[in-house]
């Protein structure tokens, strides 16, 4: 019998993606992302996802623990979750009228300690904001708890367009990757999503 699955995340978006895919799991809050490891976006998201998976496994060692981390990468600039509206505005101004990458690292830790992981990449373009559009978005607060200060599935979908990859990578958990990891596929390389 396969061990129960636990999602080490409090993200409502990741929970909703798994539920929509019919993947049953418990959830737990793994705490902070952990230290910044690596210099490439793939190394960074996988490092954070590993940290979350390890934290979840400490609390539920009898379970398969799934964890993920998402990062917006604009040129050589990493845009994590903003701390406040001013930081969110600065991030969104950085993204305006250009393309950027979104990386999501996914890690599955088995009860025996073995780990499978994958980093997926998508590319998104943000158009120029209309007058008052950015201020209204910031006032609405949707930027909170989102890498790069936006979620393509929400209001930002009016000005953010997927150019390459899978929209689930941008949302924060590509279900095809989850299926591959659960099936035991060896996919440890960073691959396009």
C-alpha positions, 0 to 999 in steps of 0.5 A: 500500500502506498503511503499517504500524500502530504502537501507541505504548503499552505498555498490555496492555489496549489491545494486547488490544483491538486484537488482539481486533478483528483489528487488526494492529500493532507496539507501542513504548513512547512514554515519558512522557505529556508536559506537561499541555495544556488545561483540559478533559478532552478537551484533556488526553487528546488532548494526551497522546495527540498527545505519544505519537503524535509520540514514536512517529513520531520512532522509526517515521516510515515508519508510521501511529502510533496513540496513546491516553490515558485520564483519569478526571474526577470533577467538576472533579478529574482522576484520572490513574494513582496513584503509590502505594496511598495515592493510589489509596485517595484516588482511589477514596474520591473516586469512591465513591457517585457518577458520574464521566466517563472520557475516552479520547483517540485520535490517529492520525499518518500518515507524511506528518505529518497527524493525525486525533483524537477524544476519547470520553467514558463515564460510570461509577458507583461504588457504596458499598464493602462493609466490607473490599472496598476494602482487599482491592482495594488489597492485590491491586494491580490499581489500578497503572497505571490512571487513577482507580486502577481498571479496569472490566474487572477486580475493580473491575467488582464496584462500578463500572457503566457508565452511558453510552458504550462500555466500551472508552472506560473500558478505554482504547481504543474500537475503533470510534474506531480504525476511524474514524480508520484509515478517514480519517473526519474526527472531530476533535471530542470526541464521546460514546463 
